[in-house]
Amino acid sequence: MVTSTPESIKSVKDLYAALGKEVSSAKQNKTYKYEVPIEGEQNGVVTVGGKSAVMLASNNYLGLANHPRIKEAAKSGLERWGFGMASVRFLCGTQPIHTQLEQKIAEFFGCEDAILHSSCFAANEAFFTALLSHGLGQQDYKDVIYSDQLNHASIIDGVRLCRIVAKSTDSRPYPHNQIATLKQWLEEDDGKGYRIKVIATDGVFSMEGDLAPLKELVDLASKHNALLFVDESHATGAVGETGRGTPEALGVQGKVDVISGTLGKALGGAAGGFITGKQELIEFLRQKSRPYTFSNTVPPPIVCAALEAFKMLEEDNSLVLKLNENTQYFRKEIKRLGFTILEGVHPIVPVMLGEAAIAMDMSRDLLEHGVYVKGLWYPVVPQGEARLRAQISAAHSINDLDLCLTAFEKVGKKLGVIS
Ligand SMILES: *Cc1c(COP(=O)(O)O)cnc(C)c1O
């Protein structure tokens, strides 16, 4: 909480004093974000405070973050193509590997073309702002974005930025996965003469681990002439039989207009994001995306590692299967211990605890028992819905998961979460 009124900041010195106060009150309110260093590589098991801990907090779904093939691809990429390009794409920052990766992404998702960005956050901001701030030859127009209320911060900020740049854009955040509400709004809005309508959703939601109802969204989008935008950051590699994400899992592959995603989760976990879709749209974004135009190109070692990650996914789905097996095992066993989880199929397994204090204590005690898992509480999730978010990986062995389950049982009993 800011306790000082804006008037009380009269100098730069006052400003720093207010910032310091803000941070110490965050510490007191337990909203302070402590960073616990990982003393080595990211993996199924990591080192923390000199001790080993099973990692249940990373987005390293396929265990590619330090897979030998990925490291080798990055290393040989470094040797062959260098470390950095010291340029944005359009000046002198495009190598054949950048174009290859874009083609690979498009092909993998069954789209026509793709555009790389330095992150998915940047890609999402770029998409809405570029598309909806352009007249496209029209003088008078009004656009609208229907966005799931639990969408990732980058979509929310993308919509915000877009509404500043493109004042003619309406924002209609719909309650999480509430198709009936969205349907009603789309019907109401049919006569309002909107130029572009966008329905924006995460494919997989990061706090819940649930999937967007893409089949219904595809139908609604097509019925109401809306563009369907799906952010597959948590889905790529993690759902669908071959890791092609939510559209594959829900049988609507090739029917989503625009897909965005990250290279920073299942696909090697380093950095980079993309948008894939129709060629006209991607070409337009190459002209108009400001983060693409004014921010550096993705470094060659990352591009080569990402190419290898796609190659691995296309060779066979063994890592995706392993991830699924691990996920099913953990979901079944943690329930057997008496914990309440949000049901689903995704490697994000929210273990529901209710009160923030319990989530805090439990994550602290679990680390003592060699399990690294993070708690989420208000305001990140609704009040009274504090939880631990366990994230399963193909890098885990059944032994690793058993160690976690034993620790959950001990700590859960000690804190009275289970009996
Ligand atoms: C992680 C995530 C992002 C951000 O990806 P970066 O490449 O790290 O910027 C965007 N959207 C969703 C849904 C995410 O889960």
The ligand as a Gaussian input file, in Angstrom:
#p B3LYP/6-31G(d) Opt

LIG

0 1
 C        4.605000     -17.177000     -20.466000
 C        3.526000     -16.565000     -21.245000
 C        3.750000     -15.442000     -22.035000
 C        5.060000     -14.708000     -22.048000
 O        6.007000     -15.385000     -22.796000
 P        7.479000     -14.756000     -22.933000
 O        7.998000     -15.333000     -24.190000
 O        8.210000     -15.192000     -21.712000
 O        7.318000     -13.290000     -22.988000
 C        2.704000     -14.959000     -22.806000
 N        1.495000     -15.546000     -22.781000
 C        1.232000     -16.615000     -22.014000
 C       -0.124000     -17.231000     -22.027000
 C        2.242000     -17.153000     -21.212000
 O        1.968000     -18.207000     -20.445000

